[in-house]
Amino acid sequence: RLGIAAQSVGILQACLDESIQYAKERVQFGKPISRNQAIQWMIVDMDSDLNAARLLTYYAAYLRDQGLPYGKETATAKLYGSEAANRHASKAVQIHGGIGYMKGTKVERLMRDAKITEIYEGSSEAHRMVIAGNIIR
């Protein structure tokens, strides 16, 4: 599960990198789309969730390395990371427009890769049960 959390962080990082690059290069109405506030806010949200997912994953890994209990923290990192990866892979496709949805493009693959992180090594619903079991005893 910790590996899936880390994979989600990697997907989020790739979504952010691809979105920033494309937003700077794509010109509409005489200016890069990176100047549009709506695009900027999508990118800011990606960056914020990336940082949160990364820190949750690092914390779970730290606990594991210290030989401390880390089940709840790993479930939290996996849940948050996989759901954030899905939100932002979709936003990356939105930023790229129609080309982002075409099979074979990087963001289209990232969207497919993000979806599976919510499913394998336990669904989001299963992770919510693990977390709840640790919070509500």
Backbone torsions as a table, in degrees:
resi	resn	phi	psi	omega
1	ARG	NA	-36.2	178.3
2	LEU	-64.4	-36.1	176.7
3	GLY	-64.2	-35.8	178.5
4	ILE	-70.1	-37.5	175.4
5	ALA	-60.2	-44.4	178.8
6	ALA	-65.5	-38.8	177.0
7	GLN	-61.6	-41.1	178.5
8	SER	-62.0	-39.3	176.8
9	VAL	-62.2	-42.8	178.0
10	GLY	-62.7	-40.4	177.8
11	ILE	-64.4	-44.7	178.0
12	LEU	-59.4	-43.4	179.6
13	GLN	-62.2	-43.2	179.0
14	ALA	-64.5	-40.0	177.6
15	CYS	-61.6	-44.1	178.9
16	LEU	-63.4	-49.5	-179.0
17	ASP	-59.2	-47.0	-179.3
18	GLU	-64.9	-38.8	-178.7
19	SER	-68.3	-42.8	178.5
20	ILE	-63.2	-48.3	-178.7
21	GLN	-59.3	-49.1	-178.0
22	TYR	-64.9	-42.2	-178.5
23	ALA	-62.5	-32.5	177.5
24	LYS	-74.6	-33.5	-176.2
25	GLU	-85.6	-34.2	-174.0
26	ARG	-77.6	120.3	-179.8
27	VAL	-106.7	129.3	174.6
28	GLN	-135.3	134.9	-179.8
29	PHE	55.5	35.9	174.3
30	GLY	82.2	7.3	178.5
31	LYS	-146.2	153.1	178.0
32	PRO	-61.6	143.4	179.9
33	ILE	-66.6	-14.4	176.9
34	SER	-64.7	-15.2	177.5
35	ARG	-83.2	-12.2	-180.0
36	ASN	-78.8	130.3	-176.9
37	GLN	-58.7	-38.4	-179.8
38	ALA	-60.5	-41.3	178.1
39	ILE	-67.9	-43.6	179.5
40	GLN	-58.7	-42.5	-178.1
41	TRP	-68.1	-37.5	176.3
42	MET	-61.5	-42.1	-179.1
43	ILE	-68.7	-39.7	177.1
44	VAL	-62.4	-43.5	178.1
45	ASP	-62.9	-39.3	176.5
46	MET	-59.7	-47.7	-178.0
47	ASP	-62.9	-42.3	-179.8
48	SER	-63.4	-47.2	179.9
49	ASP	-68.2	-33.5	175.7
50	LEU	-60.9	-47.7	-179.9
51	ASN	-62.0	-42.3	179.2
52	ALA	-64.7	-45.8	-179.9
53	ALA	-62.9	-40.7	179.6
54	ARG	-63.2	-45.1	-178.8
55	LEU	-67.3	-39.0	175.9
56	LEU	-61.5	-40.9	179.8
57	THR	-68.0	-44.1	177.7
58	TYR	-60.7	-41.0	-178.8
59	TYR	-64.6	-44.6	178.0
60	ALA	-62.2	-41.2	178.9
61	ALA	-65.7	-38.6	178.1
62	TYR	-61.5	-46.9	179.1
63	LEU	-60.1	-43.4	178.9
64	ARG	-60.5	-46.3	-179.8
65	ASP	-62.0	-30.0	-179.7
66	GLN	-84.5	-2.5	-179.1
67	GLY	74.7	21.2	-179.9
68	LEU	-97.0	161.6	176.0
69	PRO	-59.4	136.5	-176.9
70	TYR	-141.7	11.4	-177.6
71	GLY	-60.5	-49.5	-179.7
72	LYS	-63.9	-43.3	-177.7
73	GLU	-66.8	-37.5	176.9
74	THR	-67.3	-43.1	177.8
75	ALA	-61.1	-40.3	178.8
76	THR	-65.1	-44.9	179.6
77	ALA	-63.5	-42.0	-179.9
78	LYS	-67.5	-44.6	179.8
79	LEU	-61.9	-53.3	-176.8
80	TYR	-64.0	-46.3	-177.7
81	GLY	-63.3	-44.7	-177.3
82	SER	-69.2	-38.4	178.5
83	GLU	-71.0	-37.1	176.2
84	ALA	-66.8	-39.9	178.3
85	ALA	-60.5	-40.0	178.4
86	ASN	-67.6	-44.8	178.4
87	ARG	-57.6	-45.8	-171.5
88	HIS	-85.7	-23.3	171.1
89	ALA	-64.7	-39.9	176.4
90	SER	-64.0	-40.7	177.8
91	LYS	-66.5	-37.1	178.0
92	ALA	-62.5	-41.9	176.1
93	VAL	-62.1	-42.0	179.0
94	GLN	-60.8	-44.3	179.5
95	ILE	-61.8	-39.6	-179.6
96	HIS	-76.1	-13.3	179.7
97	GLY	69.5	-152.6	-176.2
98	GLY	-56.6	-34.9	-179.5
99	ILE	-66.0	-28.4	-179.5
100	GLY	-69.2	-19.1	-178.3
101	TYR	-93.1	-10.0	-177.4
102	MET	-71.6	133.7	179.0
103	LYS	-59.7	135.5	179.3
104	GLY	100.8	-10.9	176.6
105	THR	-85.0	156.2	-176.0
106	LYS	-63.0	-43.6	-177.0
107	VAL	-70.8	-29.4	175.4
108	GLU	-65.0	-41.7	177.4
109	ARG	-66.4	-39.4	177.9
110	LEU	-61.8	-36.3	178.3
111	MET	-65.4	-41.4	177.5
112	ARG	-67.8	-42.0	179.2
113	ASP	-63.7	-37.9	-179.8
114	ALA	-64.6	-40.1	-176.2
115	LYS	-60.8	-40.9	-177.0
116	ILE	-67.4	-25.1	179.4
117	THR	-66.4	-22.1	176.8
118	GLU	-80.1	-14.0	-172.1
119	ILE	-104.8	-53.7	-173.4
120	TYR	-81.3	160.6	-172.2
121	GLU	60.0	28.6	178.4
122	GLY	103.4	129.9	-179.8
123	SER	-70.2	167.3	176.2
124	SER	-58.1	-38.1	179.5
125	GLU	-64.4	-41.2	178.1
126	ALA	-63.6	-38.8	179.1
127	HIS	-68.7	-34.2	175.1
128	ARG	-63.0	-36.6	177.1
129	MET	-66.2	-41.5	178.6
130	VAL	-61.9	-46.8	-178.6
131	ILE	-64.0	-46.6	179.8
132	ALA	-59.6	-40.4	178.4
133	GLY	-61.7	-27.7	178.4
134	ASN	-87.2	-23.1	-179.4
135	ILE	-90.6	-46.0	-176.4
136	ILE	-106.6	97.7	-177.2
137	ARG	-101.8	NA	NA
